[in-house]
């Protein structure tokens, strides 16, 4: 028996060389053949090397869960579980660097190969739970990435890995400055992906990774991962996301489709308002072929950016041109409503911008309404979205009401006004409901655009002007009007609109 074990031990270095040589040749059949021929004679080091080399093959060259080699991978995993269990039972001291590296490699390989083996995960967790403090920084970050990936395939395993993440958080917080930037990226991704939003980790990592970004380069994938991980965790520290946006802006062309979407979502959630950045993101998206779902998500991200610059409004409408059904893939009704409102606002914003380009500021209403007519696809989208918009008016910001109304003005030349009568009436009713709380400048703008509205919408104009005049009359002469209009200008704009209140104070 002893002699047989000695022979097996002597064979193991030779088997390892064969595995490495076959993997380096780039031939999957050759590697699978070596593993198959030597599986029964492999020790834990051989098994780890075999898994690791399979996992390091080029993407799509080996699918562990199906296709050629799937049955062999199952045998390899079973042999690894058996060898790990024996090693744990026999070893007196498993806290050697080589053993920590071995277990880290096994976990990474299993995660990369798409394994979904609860028993293997349990053995790894048992191993790590005892010796976590002995893992090097790379091994720790890699292990957390692996455990997060493995546990995400089996919801029942989340409780299994939680204690490991809790222990790891203590170590990370104590030594955060010593971790390399790419290790920190893996760590925050692992916590966010596992939905373990331990604020100790995110608070500790944020300033450190911000400083490290200023000193060195992170890849597109790492920047995207940071943006999505911190936004998912609800940690939206401005300096961090400003730095992510700045570092990403010059390399947007190198982002994969999903990376670009994750970057935009994360930065938008952090309320970063640099419209030029999001305009560049939209241009990058328009330069490639993107799925309708990702286009919708990107539009939702842009719809969250405030204030809405004309350049950003143009970018949103350009994205809409690329997808006939941009909101169908969005997961929540709230997201779909936000995109619809943003599209209406964008049409209105571009209309306002075009008005500013007219040579005569007092151009006729016909001239104003014929500016910036949207495309047929945008019109169709807005036509279908009328019900959504009417239902969203009560939640709309004050400044959005005149923007949306101006959008109707841009549409009225291209569509008979009667088709939009319900929407005009809804905005008129909402303006009347907020009459006492809207700023005077907004009231005057709404009154101006509701003047020739179809149906009963124009009937609300005297009410809006009466409120403006009441404020002007009641305000002391030396009082500063935060709306930007003095007594005389209120009267002048009221007369320009063509309505003076028939009841109530007269300016």
N, C-alpha and C positions, 0 to 999 in steps of 0.2 A: 504493500500500500504506500509505504514511504517512498519507495523507488518510483512508483507511478506518479506521485505528486511532484517529485523532483523533475521528472521528465516533462510534466505539464508546465512547471515553472520555467524550465529551460526553453520551452517552445514559445512562451508568451512574447518575448522580445521579437522573435522572428515573425510571429503573427502580426504584431504591431507594424513592423516594416512592410509586410505585404499589404496591409490595409492602407497605409499611407501611400505606397507606390501606386496602388490601384486608383486611389482617389486623385492623386496628382496627374494621372494619365488622362483624367477627364472622362473616362468611360464608366458610365453607370453600370452596364452589364458586368464589367470586370470587377467593380467594387462589390456588387451584390454576390458575385460568384465566390470571392474571397471570404466574405462574411458567411455565406451558406456552408462552405467547406470547413470552416474552422470554428463555427459557433459553439460546438460542444466542448472545445478545448480552451475557450477564451476565459481569461480572468476579468476582474472588474475594470482594469486599465484597458484591456482590449475592447471590452464592451463599450466603454466610454468613448474610446477612439472611433469605433465603428459608428456610433450614434452621431458623434460630433462631425465626422467627415460626411456622413449623409446629409446632415443639416446644413453644411457649408457648401453643398453643391449649388450651382447657379439656379436662380429662381425658375420654377416650372420644370426643371429637369427631373425632379423626383417628387412625386406626391405620395406621402407616406400613408395617407388614409385610403387610397384607391390606386388602381393600376398596378403595373409590374412592381414587385417587391413589397406589396402591402402585407401579405402573409408573413414574409420574412421579417418585416419590421415588428409585427406582433410577437414573433418568437424572440427577437432581439430585446424587446421591452420586457418580456417575461423573464428572460435570462438575467437582465439587469436588475430587476426587482429581487430575484432570488439571491443574486450575488451581493446586493446592497444589504439585504436582511442578514445574511450570514456575516458580513463584515461588521455590521453594527453589533451583532451578538458576541462576536469573538474579540473585537478590538477593545483594549483597555484604555487607550488614549486615541481618540479619533480627531483630536484638534491639531492635526498637522496641516501645514500649508497645502501639501499635495492632496490630502483628502478633501479639504475645503474646495480646492480647485476642481477636483473630480466631481463632487456633488453639484457644483455650480455649472459645470459643462453638461452634465446629464440633464439638469433642469432646463438649461437653455436649448439643448438639442431637442428635447421632448416638446417644448413650447414651439420651436421653429418648425418642427415636422408635423405639427397639428395634432399631436396625441391628445386623447381624452381618456386618460386612465386614472380613475380616482385612487386606486391602490398605490400606484406609483407616486402620485401627488402626496398621499398620506405618509409614505416612507420618506420622501424628501423633506416634508415638513417636520417629521419626527427628528430627522438628522440635523436639520438647520436649527431647530428650536433649542437644542442643547449647546450648539457651538457657534451661534451667530456672531458673537463678539470676536471670534478668531478670523472672520472673513476679511480679506483685503477690500479696499474701497471698490475696485472694479468687480470683484466677486459678489460683493453685497448688492451693488446696483444691478448687476446682471441677474442675480437671484431674485430680486424684487420684481424685475421685468418679467422673468420667467413665471414666477408664482402668480402674478397678476394675469398673465396671458392664459396660463393653464386653468386657473380658477374661473375665468370668464366663460369657459366652455361648459362649466358645470355649476349652475347657481347654488347647488347644495354645498359646494366646497368653500363658499365665502367665509363661513364661520371657522373653517379649518385653517385658513391662512391669516385671519385677522390678528391672532397673537404675534405672529412673525412681524407683521407690519408695525404693530405697537412697539415691540422691542427695537425694531430697526429705527423707528422715529427717534427714540432716545439717543441712539448712537449717532444718527445723522445730525441732530441738533447740536450735539457736543462737538462734532468735528466738521461742520459744514464747510468751513473755509479751506479745508484740506482736500476736498473732493474736486476733481477736474470737472470742467463745464459739461462735457458729454455724459459724465456719470450723473450729475445733477439732473440733466434732461431726462435720463432714463428713470431716475427715482420719482420725479414728480409725475411723469407719465404713468408709472406703475401704480402710484397711489390713486390718481384720478381714474384710471381704467378699472381698478378694483373697487371704485366708489368708496374709498376710505379717505375722506377729506379731512385728514388730521391737520388742523391749522398750524400746529407747531412746525410741521415740515414746510408748508408753503410760506409761512412768515419768515422762517430761517433761510430758506433757499432764495427767495425773491431778491433781496439786496445783493446777495453773493453772486447770483447768476447775472444780475444787471451789470455789476462791476466787471465780471468776466467777459460779458458780451462786448463791453467797451474796449477790452484789451485784445480780444482775439476774434476769430471768425467762427461762426456756427453755420452748419449746412442749412439748406432750405428745409429739409425734413426736421431738423432739430428746432429751428425757429417756429415752424408750424406746430410741432409737438408742444413747445412751451406755451404758445398762445392758447391752444385748445385745453391743455391740462389745467392751467391757472384759471381760465374762464369757467371750466366745468366745476372747479373747486370753489368758485365764487370769490376768489381772491383777485381783485381787479385793481391792483396798485398801479397808479398812472405812470410812474417812472419806468417800471418794468415794461409795460406795453408800449410806451413811447420808444423805448430802446429796441423792442422787437420790430416795431413798424419801421424805424430808421434802418435797421440792419437788413430788413427784408426788401425795402423799396428798390435797391439797386440790383437785386437778383431774382425778381419775380418770374423771369423767364425760365429759371431753373426749378421752380416749384412744380411738382406733379399736380394733377387736377384736384385730388382730394386734399393735398397739402395746401393748395391755394385757397380752397373753400374753408378749411379749418383755420387758416391764418386770418381770413376776413371775419369769420364768425367770432373768433377770440378777441381781435382788436376792436370790433364793433361793440361787443359786450362790455368792454372797458371804457366805453364812451369817449374814445379817441375821435376828435372831430376834424382832423386834417383831411379835408375833402380830396386834396390832390392825391393822397395815398390810395384812397378807395377808387378814385378815378383810374389810377394806374393798375389797380387790381382788376377792374372791369375791362380795361384794354387788354390785359394779359389773358383774361378769360375769352375775350372776343377773338383773340389771335389763334385759338385752338378749338378743337372739337370737344365740347363738354356735354355731359348727359343732362336731360331736362331736369332731373331731380337736383343736381348740383347747381344748375343755373337758378332754379327757384330758391335754393338755400342761400346762394350768393346775393340774389336780389333782396332776400329778407335781411341779410346782414347789412347791406347798403341802406335799406329802409330804416334801420335803427340809428343812422348817423344824423346828428343835428349840430348846427343848423344845416338845412339842405341847400347847398350851393348850386347855381345853375349848371356848373360842370358835372356835379354829381347827379343832378336830375337827368341830364343828357345821357350819362353813363347808364342809369337805371333803365331808361327807355330803350337804349341800344341793346341791353341785355334782353329786354322784353321782345325785341324784334327777332331774336335768335330762337325763341322757344314759344310754340303756339299755346302751350298749357303750362306756364311756369310755376303755378302755385299748386298744381295737383299733387305733387310729390311731397309737399310740406306736411310735417307730422301733425301740427296743431292748427286748430281754427284760428287762434290768435295770430299765428305767423302768416296765415293766408290773408287775414284781414289787414295786417300791417303792410303787406306788399300792395294790396289793392289801394289802400289809402295813399301809400307813398307814390304809386303811379299817378293817381289823380293829382296829388300835390305837385308832382314833377311836371306834369303838363301845364299846370297853373304857373309854376315858377318860370318855366321857359317862356310862357306867354308874357309874363311881367318883364322878363329880360328883353324880349323882342320889343315890347312897348317902349322901353327906355332908349332903344335905338332909333325910334321914330324922330324925325326932325322937329316936329311940333308937339310939345307935351300935351297940348289940349286937342289932340287929334280927335276926330269924330268917333262915336261909338262903333260905327260900321268899320272904320279903319282898325280900331282896337280889336274887335271881335274876329277879324280876318287874319290875325297874326298867329304864326306858329301852329298851324293845323297839324295834328298828329297823323301818323300813317294809318293805313287801313287796318293793319294788324293791331295797333294800339287801340284804335276805335272799337274793334271787335272785342278786345279784352275788356275795355271799359263798359261796353254795352252789356256784356255778360255779368259784370261785377256790380251793377247798380244796386241790387238787393243787399249785397255785402256792405257797400258804402253807407246806405241809409241806416243799416243796423249799427254802424260804427260811429255815427256822428256824435252821439252823446259822450263817447270816450275820447274824441278828438281834441287835440290841443287848441287853444284859442286862436293862435296864429295860423293854424291849418285851415280854418273855415274859409277865409278869403282866398287862400291858395286853391282850394278845391273849387270854390265858386268861379274863380278865374279860369280854371280848367274847363268848366262848363261853357264859359264864354268862348274859349278857343274851339270848343266842339260845336257850338251852335251854328256856325256858318256851314259846317259840313253835314250836319244832321238837322232835320226839322226840330225846332225847339220843343214841339209837343212831346217828342220822345223823352225829353229830359225834364218835363214839367214836374214829375214826382220828386226828382232830386232837387230841383230849385225850391219846391215847396218845403221839402225836408230841411234844407239849409236855412231857409227863411224862418221856419219854426224854431230851429235850434238857435239862430241868432236872436230871435225874440226872447227865448228862454234865458239866454245869457246877457240880455241887454244891459242889465245894471252892473255887470262884472267885467264886460269887455272893455279894453282900452278905447279911448275916443278915436284914435287913428284907425283901429280895426272896425269900429262902428261906421265911420265915414266911408271906408273902403267897401265894406259890405253894402252899404246903402247905394253907393255909386254903381256897383255891379248888379244889384237887385232891381235897379230902376226899370230896366226893360225885360225883366224876367217874365216868362210865360205864366199863365194861370194867375193864381192869387198871391204869388210870391212877392210881387211889387208892393202889395198892401202893407208890408211890414216896414217899408222905408220911412214913413213919417214917425213911427215909433222909435226907430233907431236915431233919427235926427233930433227928435224931442229929447232923448236922453243926453245927447251931446250938448244940445243947447242948455239944458238944465244944469249940467256941470259947469258950462262956461258962465252962466248967469250967477250961479251960487259961489263961484270961486272968487276970492279977493283979487283986485286988479294986479297986485304985486306977487300973487301966488305963481309958482312955477308949475306949468302943466307938463306932467311927465309923458303925455302922449305926443308932445312936440307941436301942438297947435295952440295958438293964442286965441283971444276972443275974436279978433277980426278975421283970422284965418278960418275959424269954425264957420262963421257966417258966410265967408266967401265960398268955401267948399260946399256948404249947404245950398247956396244959390246956384252954383255950377251944376249940381246934381239935378236941380230943377224941382225940388220938393221943399217946402217949408211946412213945419207942423201946423195943422189946422187947429190943434188944441195944445194946451200946455204953454210953457215959456217960449217966447220968441227971441232969437238972438239979436 
